[in-house]
């Protein structure tokens, strides 16, 4: 299938009852618009709330999305067609967040924990990974697969693994008292559904990371959910954990979307915490790969992760997105036996869940994917030129 074939597949199954928020780039305005998804129509709410961050800080956010009068509308089908055609002369979807800091939690599933240890032991060399996986996987998994992070049992498992020479920094954040929380990418740099995602052209071992993303307001309260792709370079991170930024933060290396689903009477954080996030990869070479990321199998509660990200120790006055981690680290061979999976240019990555829709992207190199050029100054310059800042509320950061 081509990227354009996915345009009609992005809506949640229960879209008619969901409270959905989109961001639309409108060429006539030269910038983004906050929009509500209502049936087959997108309703422009930018005059009511100039940014998604402003919207999520409103106590009446759900009512605004459902009922507020909009300045104009777009056909959802037309916007989706332009999005997946790559036609930037027409209104098209963007990532559905704006001023929120893009955070991520790592090593939150036992399976991905083992793969991180294997990367570390292989020093980023995919040729050694299969041998190490066979020697290490069963032994380590037997110790930690059922352990509650931060518990006395986890501490005893650590003592045993240290004694056997098997302790790792990844096991520390996987079963220790403190999770890995890091900044994935700069504010406004995420791409949306239908866009290209980027991996460094010099990377030889990389993969998608299909994840649930939770969006919090300025108080740290979870307000909405969406899907994310925490694109990862396994060879870089495997060589050294100090290369995490190069492994994680590159042009077009964070994808979010297709929409924000606001938590309401029909869908809340507890519902989001039990979804399955599905992954499908289709290559130009005929290669296909699928997998499932059952969010319910996370080793840490999402509320615990949010508390580690936001609290007295750290505030986010414009809110934040938290990618909650993945258990999916593909090990299937793509070309040469024993060398596992890595992306090729033109791969189509579809990350989906029935209640959140589908995030679909095409793989390119970070160097050749469209440059990120619209930053914070550009956003506020555009909003000011459109006369949209006078209604923006001043936000008080909690003490």
Secondary structure, DSSP 4 states (H G I P E B T S, - for coil): --GGGGGGG-S-TTGGGS-EEEEEEETTTTEEEEEEEETTEEEE-TTT-SSHHHHHTSTTHHHHHHHPPPS-EEEHHHHHHHHHHT-TTS-EE--S-SSSEEEEEE--SHHHHHHHHHHHHHTT-HHHHHHHHHHHHHHHHHHHTTPPTTSHHHHHHHHHHHHTT---HHHHHHHSSS-EEEEEE-TT--B-TTSEEEE-TT-SSEE--EEEEEEE-TTS-EEEEEEEEE-EEHHHHHH-GGGHHHHH-STT-EEEEEEEEE-BTTB-HHHHTTPEEEEEEE-TTS-EEEEEEEGGG-SS-HHHHHHHHSBTTB--TT-EEEE---S----S-SSSTTS-----TT-EEEEEETTTEEEEEEEEETTTSPPP---HHHHHHHHHHTT-STTPPPPPPP-
